[in-house]
Amino acid sequence: MTGIDGFWERIRWRTLVYLLVTALAGVLAGIIWMAFSPRAAYHVDDSLRARLAERDHAEIVAGDASYTVVILFFGIAAGLLAWHWFQRRGWVVVPVVLIGSTFMGLVAWQMGEFLGGTGVMEGIATAAPGELVPLDLELRSLSALAAGPFGAITPVMLLAAFLPEREAVPQVDVPRRRETAG
């Protein structure tokens, strides 16, 4: 195989493995997001009313912030891996890293919400006075999904801009004309 067919044949399996790795990284990122994300909680008072304290209102946004930080770090790692695997393939590294990191962010989002869902309404309905009922983990700001691709493309851009090319263009010796005396 030569030409375009050989080019796509050589990167097909590496791309599939990269997408599988980013999907698994998304699962791990979702678990980490769920584990370390602060969550607001309703306080059930003596008259069985559920209320959020003022501090809990701020913690509602903290879930989005923690998702952004987690997925940004995972995106940087995905970008470094993509650079390592695809740097000699030229422009292919850009769509591969963007698709992989976007998929990773979506998987992390869904995994975190799946594992962090506690059923807040059912919890409030069955809560005893004085009990705290945590809210479900939810990504409220969908713009946080852009942190993964941003984190992934940043090392690719920086490495492409500042590292010397590995395969230098060979120098062609051009015979010089001999200057004749006289």
Backbone bond lengths (Angstrom), bond angles and torsions (degrees), N, CA, C in turn:
res aa  C-N    CA-C-N  psi(-1)  N-CA   C-N-CA  omega(-1)  CA-C   N-CA-C  phi
1 M - - - 1.447 - - 1.520 108.97 -
2 T 1.264 113.87 132.47 1.456 119.17 178.28 1.509 109.05 -134.33
3 G 1.290 115.19 167.68 1.459 120.51 175.54 1.507 112.58 70.32
4 I 1.329 114.23 -143.29 1.465 121.22 -175.40 1.522 112.04 -64.51
5 D 1.323 118.83 -40.44 1.464 120.99 -179.37 1.518 111.46 -61.35
6 G 1.318 116.92 -42.93 1.460 120.73 178.30 1.514 112.25 -66.37
7 F 1.311 116.66 -35.61 1.463 121.55 179.06 1.519 110.45 -61.45
8 W 1.339 117.23 -49.83 1.465 120.90 -178.79 1.517 111.67 -69.15
9 E 1.325 116.94 -33.69 1.463 120.26 178.19 1.526 111.03 -63.63
10 R 1.314 117.55 -38.65 1.460 121.43 -177.38 1.521 112.94 -70.52
11 I 1.329 118.26 -30.90 1.463 118.46 -176.56 1.524 114.00 -101.38
12 R 1.309 117.71 -5.99 1.463 119.82 -176.75 1.525 112.31 -59.74
13 W 1.319 118.28 -52.04 1.462 120.94 -176.90 1.521 111.43 -69.04
14 R 1.314 116.17 -38.21 1.466 118.67 179.21 1.527 110.13 -63.98
15 T 1.314 117.64 -37.48 1.462 121.68 178.20 1.527 110.99 -66.81
16 L 1.307 117.20 -43.26 1.461 120.31 178.30 1.529 111.68 -62.73
17 V 1.325 116.55 -41.56 1.467 119.53 177.64 1.525 110.21 -65.53
18 Y 1.331 117.07 -39.46 1.464 120.19 178.95 1.537 110.32 -62.67
19 L 1.314 117.56 -43.10 1.460 120.40 178.73 1.531 111.56 -65.40
20 L 1.314 117.71 -36.17 1.456 120.99 176.06 1.532 110.41 -66.60
21 V 1.323 117.10 -42.16 1.464 120.93 178.73 1.527 110.54 -62.94
22 T 1.344 117.51 -42.07 1.468 119.42 179.64 1.532 111.01 -68.61
23 A 1.318 117.65 -33.25 1.474 119.35 176.00 1.530 110.72 -65.19
24 L 1.320 116.67 -43.78 1.467 119.94 177.59 1.528 110.97 -66.28
25 A 1.321 117.05 -36.23 1.464 120.50 175.70 1.524 110.13 -64.79
26 G 1.319 117.57 -34.41 1.459 121.58 176.46 1.520 111.53 -64.45
27 V 1.325 116.78 -39.42 1.468 120.32 176.47 1.525 109.74 -62.05
28 L 1.333 116.25 -46.78 1.464 120.35 179.67 1.529 111.37 -64.40
29 A 1.325 117.43 -40.60 1.468 121.03 178.35 1.529 110.76 -63.77
30 G 1.320 117.25 -38.88 1.464 120.40 177.22 1.519 112.29 -64.69
31 I 1.322 116.02 -38.61 1.466 119.64 177.92 1.523 110.12 -66.53
32 I 1.327 116.63 -43.11 1.472 120.34 179.06 1.522 110.26 -65.12
33 W 1.330 117.36 -41.99 1.464 120.57 178.16 1.527 110.54 -59.50
34 M 1.331 115.78 -44.90 1.457 119.71 -179.54 1.535 111.21 -64.97
35 A 1.311 116.44 -39.17 1.461 120.07 -175.54 1.529 112.76 -72.21
36 F 1.322 117.30 -36.69 1.460 119.90 -172.82 1.522 114.93 -106.26
37 S 1.295 117.77 0.83 1.459 120.48 -178.43 1.526 110.23 -80.98
38 P 1.329 116.83 125.97 1.470 118.40 175.15 1.527 109.50 -69.78
39 R 1.316 115.78 143.49 1.461 119.36 -178.75 1.509 110.82 -127.82
40 A 1.298 113.77 138.02 1.462 119.92 175.13 1.524 108.41 -71.47
41 A 1.321 115.19 157.07 1.467 119.52 -179.83 1.522 109.28 -139.65
42 Y 1.308 114.19 139.15 1.457 120.22 172.61 1.526 108.40 -76.91
43 H 1.329 115.61 139.65 1.457 121.61 173.94 1.524 107.06 -104.40
44 V 1.300 115.81 122.62 1.460 121.12 -179.86 1.527 107.26 -91.44
45 D 1.346 115.63 119.16 1.474 119.18 -177.52 1.538 110.74 -88.26
46 D 1.331 115.14 -176.15 1.470 120.61 -175.90 1.523 113.20 -64.07
47 S 1.316 117.95 -26.95 1.467 120.05 178.70 1.534 111.23 -92.13
48 L 1.356 116.05 15.36 1.463 124.32 177.37 1.531 113.80 63.40
49 R 1.323 115.77 29.63 1.469 119.98 172.40 1.526 108.24 -94.97
50 A 1.294 116.28 137.91 1.469 121.56 178.69 1.524 108.48 -97.56
51 R 1.335 115.57 127.66 1.470 120.86 -178.72 1.511 109.97 -132.74
52 L 1.326 113.89 148.78 1.459 120.80 172.82 1.519 108.50 -100.62
53 A 1.308 116.37 131.96 1.458 119.92 174.64 1.532 109.09 -74.39
54 E 1.310 116.12 165.45 1.463 120.04 -178.68 1.529 111.22 -60.54
55 R 1.294 116.80 -40.31 1.469 120.84 179.14 1.529 110.87 -63.06
56 D 1.310 116.89 -35.98 1.460 120.31 179.81 1.518 112.30 -65.84
57 H 1.316 117.32 -28.95 1.466 119.41 175.79 1.520 110.56 -62.74
58 A 1.315 117.58 -37.90 1.465 121.19 177.84 1.529 111.06 -70.49
59 E 1.316 117.46 -33.38 1.461 120.24 -179.67 1.523 112.64 -71.59
60 I 1.307 117.54 -16.74 1.462 119.95 174.80 1.521 109.57 -61.92
61 V 1.318 116.88 -40.95 1.462 122.01 179.95 1.525 110.90 -76.52
62 A 1.312 118.31 -24.74 1.464 122.06 -177.74 1.526 111.81 -62.20
63 G 1.305 118.26 -29.21 1.461 120.79 176.53 1.514 111.81 -63.15
64 D 1.327 116.65 -40.99 1.462 120.48 177.15 1.524 111.19 -67.15
65 A 1.325 115.91 -40.22 1.464 119.81 179.90 1.522 111.01 -65.60
66 S 1.327 117.07 -41.32 1.464 119.09 179.89 1.529 110.89 -68.23
67 Y 1.324 118.08 -36.45 1.463 120.47 175.19 1.529 109.99 -61.24
68 T 1.319 116.52 -43.68 1.460 120.56 -178.65 1.520 111.06 -61.22
69 V 1.316 117.49 -43.78 1.463 120.67 -179.33 1.532 110.72 -66.67
70 V 1.316 117.36 -45.69 1.466 120.74 -178.94 1.518 110.73 -62.32
71 I 1.326 117.12 -48.37 1.464 119.59 -175.26 1.529 111.19 -72.68
72 L 1.320 118.19 -25.86 1.460 120.91 175.25 1.525 110.35 -65.28
73 F 1.334 117.36 -46.19 1.461 120.39 178.35 1.524 111.65 -64.69
74 F 1.311 117.53 -41.72 1.461 120.07 176.92 1.532 110.76 -65.81
75 G 1.320 117.06 -34.92 1.460 120.28 176.57 1.517 112.26 -64.70
76 I 1.322 117.21 -41.23 1.470 120.41 177.70 1.531 109.79 -61.63
77 A 1.319 116.86 -43.23 1.469 120.26 177.99 1.526 111.18 -63.09
78 A 1.327 117.16 -40.58 1.465 120.72 178.71 1.528 110.89 -65.90
79 G 1.320 116.85 -36.98 1.461 120.34 177.37 1.515 112.24 -66.17
80 L 1.329 116.77 -41.28 1.466 120.20 177.86 1.525 111.21 -65.03
81 L 1.332 116.34 -40.48 1.458 119.86 177.25 1.526 111.15 -64.55
82 A 1.312 116.82 -43.23 1.461 120.14 179.13 1.527 110.65 -62.99
83 W 1.309 116.80 -40.47 1.463 119.42 178.32 1.529 110.71 -62.43
84 H 1.305 115.47 -42.57 1.467 120.13 -179.38 1.532 111.00 -63.36
85 W 1.328 116.76 -40.82 1.455 120.23 -176.22 1.527 114.19 -83.87
86 F 1.336 117.93 -30.16 1.462 119.76 -169.59 1.522 114.44 -120.43
87 Q 1.325 119.12 8.22 1.456 119.15 -174.29 1.520 113.01 -61.80
88 R 1.291 117.94 -30.86 1.472 120.20 -179.00 1.523 112.48 -84.80
89 R 1.295 116.74 -0.38 1.469 121.14 -179.67 1.526 111.97 -94.71
90 G 1.300 117.28 -1.13 1.463 120.92 176.14 1.515 112.52 76.69
91 W 1.314 115.42 -131.41 1.461 122.35 -172.59 1.522 113.33 -65.20
92 V 1.317 118.76 -16.13 1.461 122.30 -177.02 1.528 111.01 -61.30
93 V 1.324 117.38 -28.51 1.460 120.43 -177.35 1.532 111.41 -61.64
94 V 1.311 118.09 -32.77 1.469 120.68 -176.46 1.526 112.21 -67.64
95 P 1.336 120.42 -55.83 1.471 117.32 179.22 1.527 113.03 -65.85
96 V 1.333 117.43 -33.71 1.461 119.41 179.74 1.519 110.24 -63.33
97 V 1.331 117.37 -46.20 1.462 120.10 -178.01 1.530 111.01 -68.42
98 L 1.308 118.14 -36.63 1.466 120.02 179.67 1.525 112.12 -70.35
99 I 1.316 116.88 -41.97 1.466 120.12 178.51 1.529 110.37 -67.25
100 G 1.324 116.65 -45.83 1.459 120.42 -179.16 1.520 112.97 -62.84
101 S 1.331 117.05 -43.91 1.465 119.41 -177.90 1.533 111.82 -73.51
102 T 1.318 117.71 -31.88 1.463 119.87 174.90 1.525 110.38 -65.76
103 F 1.318 115.70 -44.52 1.465 120.63 177.30 1.524 110.42 -61.87
104 M 1.337 117.28 -40.87 1.458 122.10 178.52 1.531 110.48 -60.47
105 G 1.324 116.83 -44.48 1.467 120.50 179.20 1.515 112.59 -63.78
106 L 1.326 116.79 -39.71 1.465 120.19 178.75 1.530 111.43 -66.51
107 V 1.322 116.07 -41.31 1.466 120.09 178.22 1.528 110.34 -64.32
108 A 1.338 117.09 -43.50 1.473 120.80 179.35 1.523 110.76 -61.95
109 W 1.307 116.74 -41.93 1.467 121.58 179.34 1.526 110.52 -60.14
110 Q 1.326 116.11 -51.33 1.460 120.00 -177.08 1.526 111.68 -67.75
111 M 1.335 117.47 -38.74 1.460 120.87 179.74 1.526 110.48 -66.33
112 G 1.324 117.11 -43.99 1.463 120.46 179.53 1.518 112.21 -62.95
113 E 1.321 116.53 -42.96 1.469 119.34 179.35 1.531 111.63 -69.30
114 F 1.320 115.97 -35.58 1.475 119.19 178.50 1.524 110.69 -65.17
115 L 1.334 116.63 -47.11 1.464 120.20 -178.32 1.523 112.87 -76.46
116 G 1.344 117.02 -27.03 1.455 120.68 -177.02 1.504 114.73 -93.62
117 G 1.305 116.85 5.89 1.462 120.12 178.16 1.516 110.22 -83.06
118 T 1.317 115.54 121.14 1.464 119.37 -178.21 1.518 112.21 -110.78
119 G 1.305 117.29 -6.42 1.459 119.37 -176.66 1.512 110.43 74.87
120 V 1.300 116.77 67.57 1.461 121.83 -174.05 1.527 112.00 -62.17
121 M 1.304 118.13 -38.21 1.469 119.92 -179.02 1.529 111.47 -66.94
122 E 1.315 116.27 -42.33 1.464 119.35 177.15 1.529 110.45 -66.42
123 G 1.339 116.12 -36.46 1.458 120.24 178.82 1.512 112.40 -65.30
124 I 1.323 116.72 -40.20 1.468 120.66 178.49 1.530 110.07 -68.35
125 A 1.328 116.19 -40.14 1.469 119.71 -178.65 1.522 112.48 -64.34
126 T 1.320 117.21 -30.13 1.467 120.10 -177.30 1.528 113.03 -106.16
127 A 1.324 117.69 6.65 1.469 120.90 -175.45 1.523 111.99 -75.44
128 A 1.305 113.28 147.79 1.466 120.62 175.64 1.527 108.50 -93.45
129 P 1.311 119.23 158.00 1.460 121.09 177.54 1.536 111.43 -56.29
130 G 1.321 115.08 136.37 1.460 121.82 -179.43 1.518 114.27 87.36
131 E 1.299 117.40 -4.63 1.459 121.08 -178.11 1.524 110.70 -82.09
132 L 1.344 116.09 148.12 1.461 122.42 174.16 1.520 108.56 -102.14
133 V 1.335 116.39 130.76 1.458 122.03 179.78 1.525 107.77 -117.05
134 P 1.350 117.72 109.23 1.467 119.53 -177.52 1.528 111.83 -71.06
135 L 1.318 114.95 146.03 1.462 120.42 176.05 1.522 109.84 -72.75
136 D 1.317 115.87 156.60 1.454 120.73 174.66 1.519 108.84 -67.26
137 L 1.327 116.24 147.00 1.451 121.03 174.81 1.523 107.72 -73.01
138 E 1.308 115.90 124.77 1.458 120.44 -175.88 1.519 108.67 -146.23
139 L 1.322 115.88 136.82 1.458 121.16 174.66 1.519 106.96 -87.75
140 R 1.307 115.95 107.46 1.459 120.53 -175.21 1.522 112.39 -89.84
141 S 1.308 117.09 -25.01 1.455 121.83 -179.63 1.526 108.73 -108.23
142 L 1.311 116.76 101.33 1.460 120.43 -176.70 1.530 112.52 -68.57
143 S 1.328 117.06 -13.91 1.465 118.72 176.10 1.525 111.15 -67.60
144 A 1.331 118.22 -17.04 1.465 121.15 176.59 1.529 111.37 -65.55
145 L 1.324 117.56 -20.23 1.466 120.54 177.44 1.522 112.20 -63.97
146 A 1.324 117.70 -21.37 1.466 121.23 179.86 1.519 112.64 -75.43
147 A 1.323 118.28 -12.47 1.462 120.79 -178.20 1.530 111.68 -65.97
148 G 1.306 118.40 -35.46 1.467 121.41 179.35 1.515 112.59 -63.84
149 P 1.340 118.97 -56.16 1.457 119.35 177.26 1.526 113.31 -61.83
150 F 1.327 117.14 -35.25 1.467 119.26 177.30 1.526 110.67 -63.84
151 G 1.330 116.15 -45.97 1.458 119.61 178.74 1.516 112.08 -64.75
152 A 1.319 117.94 -33.43 1.464 121.30 -177.71 1.523 112.35 -76.46
153 I 1.311 117.55 -38.02 1.461 119.02 -176.26 1.526 111.65 -79.99
154 T 1.325 117.55 -22.33 1.465 120.34 -178.35 1.524 112.95 -60.85
155 P 1.340 120.98 -50.78 1.464 117.83 178.48 1.526 112.72 -65.69
156 V 1.322 117.26 -31.81 1.461 119.71 178.15 1.527 110.09 -63.14
157 M 1.336 116.39 -45.76 1.469 119.65 179.30 1.518 111.42 -64.37
158 L 1.329 117.02 -44.52 1.460 120.38 -177.83 1.524 111.71 -66.69
159 L 1.322 117.57 -43.03 1.455 120.21 179.32 1.521 111.49 -67.46
160 A 1.317 117.21 -38.59 1.461 120.03 178.29 1.525 111.30 -66.75
161 A 1.318 116.38 -33.52 1.461 119.74 -177.15 1.523 113.03 -79.42
162 F 1.325 117.27 -35.95 1.453 118.78 -169.65 1.518 116.28 -110.25
163 L 1.322 118.76 -15.16 1.461 119.11 177.00 1.513 109.96 -87.83
164 P 1.331 116.97 143.58 1.462 117.96 175.87 1.520 109.89 -69.51
165 E 1.304 115.03 153.62 1.457 118.78 179.63 1.511 108.93 -68.86
166 R 1.320 116.15 140.46 1.456 120.57 -177.21 1.513 112.28 -74.85
167 E 1.280 116.40 -40.71 1.461 119.97 -178.87 1.519 108.21 -102.20
168 A 1.305 114.69 96.52 1.452 119.11 -179.07 1.522 109.37 -72.07
169 V 1.287 115.71 148.42 1.459 121.20 177.09 1.521 107.79 -67.51
170 P 1.321 117.46 126.86 1.466 118.63 -177.85 1.530 111.02 -64.48
171 Q 1.311 114.12 141.61 1.460 119.92 178.20 1.521 108.43 -81.46
172 V 1.281 115.34 133.19 1.458 121.04 179.00 1.517 107.66 -99.97
173 D 1.314 114.61 125.31 1.464 118.61 177.66 1.517 108.85 -79.75
174 V 1.279 114.60 120.50 1.461 120.50 178.21 1.519 107.04 -101.51
175 P 1.313 115.61 123.49 1.467 116.69 -179.73 1.525 109.89 -63.58
176 R 1.320 114.51 137.72 1.459 119.63 178.39 1.510 109.78 -86.96
177 R 1.262 111.90 149.48 1.475 116.08 174.67 1.519 109.16 -74.00
178 R 1.255 113.79 141.35 1.450 117.85 175.30 1.516 108.35 -85.70
179 E 1.256 111.19 128.22 1.464 115.04 176.24 1.504 108.56 -87.93
180 T 1.256 113.03 128.40 1.478 118.14 -179.68 1.500 110.06 -90.55
181 A 1.277 114.60 140.83 1.463 119.07 179.05 1.520 108.74 -80.67
182 G 1.254 114.09 130.33 1.436 120.31 170.19 1.401 118.78 99.39
